[in-house]
Amino acid sequence: MNKPINNHLRTRWLGVSTTLLLLGTPAVAQESLPFPPTPSGSKAGPTIARSTYNPVPPQSRLPANAPNIVVIMLDDVGPALPSTYGGVIKTDTLSRVAEGGVSYNRFHNAAMCSPTRAALLTGRNHHRVGFGQIAELANDWDGYSGHIPATSAAAPKVLGYYGYATGAFGKWHNTPANETTAVGPYTNWPAGRGVGFDYFYGFLAGESSQWEPAVVENTVRLDPSAGKKEYHFTEDMTDKAVSWIKQVHALTPDRPFFMYWTPGASHGPHHIFKNWADKYKGKFDDGWDVMRERVFARQKELGWIPKDTELTPRPKTLAAWADIPDEEKPFQRRLMEVFAGYTEHADAQAGRLIDTLDELGIRDNTLIFYVWGDNGSSAEGQNGTISELLAQNGIASEMKDHLRTLKELGGLDVLGSPKVDNMYHAGWAWAGSTPYQSTKLIAAHFGGTRSPMAVSWPSKIKPNKTPHPQFHHVNDIVPTIYDILKITPPNLVDGVTQDPLDGISMVYSFGAPTAPGQKKEQYFEVMGSRAIYKDEWISSVFGPRIPWKAGLDPAIAQWTPENDVWELYDLRKDFSQAKDIASANPKKVEEMKKTFDANAKANKVYPVGGGLWSVVFHPEDAPSNPAKVFDYTQEVVAVPEFTAPKLGSRSSLVSIDAELKPDSKGVLYALGAISGGISLWVEDGKLSFEYNLFEIERTRLDTTAPLPTGTVKIEVETHVASSVHAGPLDIVIRVNGKEVAKGRVPRSTSLGFTANDAFDVGRDSYSPVSFAYFARKPFAFNGKINRLRVEYLN
């Protein structure tokens, strides 16, 4: 296991230029947090006249000139994308940070969103803190629970006890999905007693519409886009972050702050203003294979990767650009243009934070970590899509369905707009991982786990353009911060004994780009894909899933890790994992497997592949509301989908007691968004029902007979018509007991329609399910709904 470096090692490697990082004098180790109250210096007598008043000055728990700390991390962006390091997307802000500090070309993530974020915030390995899988697919094993345990207090809580102001902005993704309603519980929310941020503004889920997001401010759910013509979430969250910095600086100028700024960009859906996407018109016309070669040459030219690095080949399961039909290529090019514009826009918003630090005159004493990606580029768009959650639901689709729907909506310019949830072809993700193998969700290869990182602290870190090659991981950021601040990781926080930190401090390397790396071991595991790094060797298993392959392969259900074949790479000679030498080194492979086993046991990784439980083996066990009957009134709105009734995939009966008038109109209930969902609404004296299967397939049922007025009972009965994955549903609609419409939904969702939209009674919040009322959202019902009941029928 890794251990924090001691003072002897730190002194040996720091060198003259970075000894200044050792702020102040060594602090007394504080073993328990919070700090005990400071006794009063005053002495009370029976009267004021007979009392003494002698307040004790506030005691600082931090070294003098403790820095502000800003962590910037983008989402789903591969290591080969930023222009800073040879990529194709303009990243002026990342370049500003890199040019003013140092960059690491062997920094790593956990290959998946929630696991990386949990490791970064706690300084522990992701399974140790319950995040072997994303929050939406947590399960009952300790390593996959979706709960950061009280035994692993996160950095904002510890820093808060030491006096820091703490704020988080953007995507969170570390709260169990079934705890995200407006009534909590809030223990695992970013703000408050659980994780410990003073302030949070963002969304709790793993992804969101950038045009119509469901946003949380601390514990209050908001719809910030309502009524606004020019709105984008990344700009909104940056407005809030800038305001927060200015308020902290104005109101408590001597108090340092810790900011965690993590936009939804560039996770799907790829949403951005057309003019940003248009910046990249024509730049990807020659496809992903040529893009990969071009980036590879540029990376070598800049010295970002060693001259002897090999470019790994395209996997046989991934299409070449030449395989794409000519009539489809404009669609595929535009998807990448939209993604590139979306990503540049996010980097530009990060620049506003740097501008604010400059404006306030505090940048010199601000430590910035800019992590380029919580995992590699995402191949979950598979063959290119207008509705990216098709992949997560394991639903295969034909390109003709995407192109037909896109033409109906207005053509290529619709991509990036509120009308679609587009995501690019996996070929672009693979190119974004140059020169490595694989993409996000593959913990075996650096295409999934390697994230360039720039670190800047103008008053302490001397800029150096030489890439720092020390092997490090996101779990090293918190130990680095504690080392700089002379904080001893506490043994007790809030009375709970703490787990050890798994990360180590990186301070030794800030001023020493050629210093030997001090991180000797690190494991990786996501959904059965895994690796173990030890002393410049890495051994790995690709795993049972191919992220860029459409649908769920039934063979995965028969997978067992005992039959996996391990790869082996000598990183002293092979920067990109290009040469698998396992067959020639069986003893080394066995040694590495034993090292992985020891790490797995120590970090709650077992069972290997435990994150697949809700994806492949038992989707019914995915986190959800355990109730079988739901009773709602018209006040129940904006219920996160993962906590709402599963109307899109289970046999159910929805019963509505409503008061109808001749002019009644509006949504009676809705689940999901324009990218996929279910809605029932009344208009022009009739009922309309729509099942929107991720935009490629819409099933519409309309009543024909005039609706009665007065108190009316409306029922929508759904029956799962087949046991096949994402199979058909039979729908019957009744009014006052009489059947008024019926039909069959050809295919259905399995996991859910959206990650961050909602279920509503009497309206359709955020993104509307149907184009029938797209321009009139939320199309609130103008009458009264006395009760809406949902009952599962199996």
C-alpha positions, 0 to 999 in steps of 0.5 A: 500500500502507498504511504504518505512521504516523510519529511526526509524524502520530501526534503531530498526531492523538493530542491531549493525552488520548492522548499517554500511550499513548506508553509509556516512552522510544523503544525501540532498534529490534530488527531481529532476533528472538529477542534475543541472549542476555545475556552473563554478568556473572560471570567464571569462574576455575579455582576458585570462590575465584578467580571473581567472581559478578555476575549481570546483572539481567534486562533488560526488553524492554518499556516500563514498565507495558506493558499486558495485552492481551485480544482477544475475537472472536465468530464469525458474528455480524452488525453489527446484532445487539448491543444495544450498538449497537441490535441485538436480542441482549443484550450486556452485556459488549460494552456494558461494554467500549464504555462504558469505551472507544471504538467503531468503526462502520467496522471490517472483517473478511475476510468469512470465518473463517480469513482474518480470523483469519490477518489479525488475528494477523499484521497482514497481508492474508489472502492474503499469509499463505496464507488466501484460503480456510478451512483445510479447503479450502486448495489449492496456490496460495500465497495459498490454502495454509492455512499462515501462512508463516515470513515473517509471524511472528504477534503471539504469537511476537513478543510472546513474544520481548519477554516476554509470556505468550501464551494462546489459547482457543476456535476456532482454524481456522488449521491445515491440516486434514490436519495436525490429527492427534494426531501433527501436524506441529505447525508450524501449531498455535497452541501452540509453535514455529509460531504461538507461543502458550505455551498453547492450549485449544480446537478446531482446526477451523472449527466444533464441537459445543458439547456434545461437542467434540474439544478440544486442549490444546496438542498433546494431544487431549481429550474434556472432555465425557465423563461430564459432564451439564452441559457447554458448550464456551464455559463450559469454555474460559472456565474455562480462560482465567480459570485461566490469567490467575490463574496468570500473575498469581500466578506472574509478576506483573510479566509482561504477558499477551496473550490471544486469546479466540475462542469457537465461538459463534455459528458453526453448529451453534447449541448452547445450554441451553434456558433461554438460548434461552427468554429470546427466546421471542416476540421474533422472531414478526414475522419478519426483515423487521420485525426489520430495520426495527426495528434500523435505527430503533434504530441511528439513534436511538443515533447508531450510523449516520448519520441519512441512512443508507439501508436496503438492500433484501432481495435477490430471491433471499432469501425474505420472512417473508411467503413462509414457510408458517404451519406452518413459522414456529414452526420458523423463530422457534425457530431464531432464539431459539436463536441469540440465546440462544447469542450472549448466552451467549457474551457473558456468558462474555466478561464473566467475563474482565472480572470476573477482571481486576477481581478481580485489580485489573489491568483499568486496565492491560489493553487490550481489543479486542472485535471483534464478528464474524470476518465477517458473520452466516452465511446458510449455514443457507439455508432453516433446518436441523437439520443445517447441513453440508448446505449446505457439501456442496451438498446441497439438502433439503426443509423437510418432511424437517427438520420430520419428523425434528425431530418424530421427535426430540421437537419444537422443544425439541430445537433447540439440543440435542446431538441436532441441528446446527441453524442458522437461516434466511438471512433472520435472517442478512440481518437481522443485517447491517442496514443493509447488503447481503449476509452472510458469504462476500460480500466485496463488501458490508459485510454480510459485512465490517463488524464493530463493535469496542470498545476499552478501556484504562481507564488510557490511553483516555478513554471517548467514546460518539461512534462512531469512523468511521475505516475500519479492518481486523482487520489493523490490530490488531497494528500498533496493539499494536506501536505502543503497545509501541514494538516495531519490526516485526522484519526477521528472526524466527528467521532468516527475512526478514519480510514487511511489515505491511499494517495500520496503527496505530489509536492516532491515533484513540483520543482523536480520534473526528473525526480523518481516517482514515489507512487509505487502501486495503484490498482484500477477496476471498473465493471470487471475491467482492471489493472495493477500498476507496480514499479513501472510495470502494469498488468491488466484485463480488458474486461467483459464489456466493449463500450463501443459495441451496441447493445448488451452481449448476452455472453456477458452474463456467463463471464467470470473473472477466473477465465480472464487473460492478463496482459503485461506491459513494461512501462520503462520501455512502453509509454502507450501500452503498445506491446503486451509481453505477458506470454514471455513473462508468466512469472511476472504476470503471476506476481502482478495478479497477486499484487492486484489480489492484495489491493482488491482485498484491502479496498473492497473490490471483490467481487470483481465486476461487482459494478455489473450487478445492476447493469447485466445480471439484475437490472431490477436491483438498480437503485430506485424507490422500493415502494409498490404503490405511489400516492401523489397530489398535484404538488408533487413535481420535479421528482428525480426519475430514479426515485419515481415510479418506473412507468417505462419498463414495468407493468403498472396502473396509473389512476388519476382523479381529476376535475375536467372542464370543457377548456381543460388542458395541460399535462396530467403526468410526465416522466423524462424529457424530449430525449425519452419519456412518457406523457399523458395530457389533455387538450381539445377535449381529448386525452393524448399519451406518448411513449418516446423511446429515445426519439427514434421511436414515438408511440402516440395514443389519442382518444376520440370521444369527447371527455366528460366533465366534472370529477373524472377517473382516468386510468392508464394500464401498462403490461410488459408483453414480453420477457425479452430485454427492452421488449414491447408494452401493451397500453390501455387507457380508460375513462370512468371505467370505459376503454377509450384507447389502446396500443402497443409500444414496440420497444421499451426502456430498461434502466431509465429515460434520463439521468437528471430529469423528472417525474411530474404531476400536473406539468412537465418540468425541465425538458418536455417529453413531447413535441406536441407541447414543446413550445408551451412547456411546462404545459401545466394542467389548468384544472385540479388533480385530486390524486394520482396513484401508481400501482405496480402490477407485478 
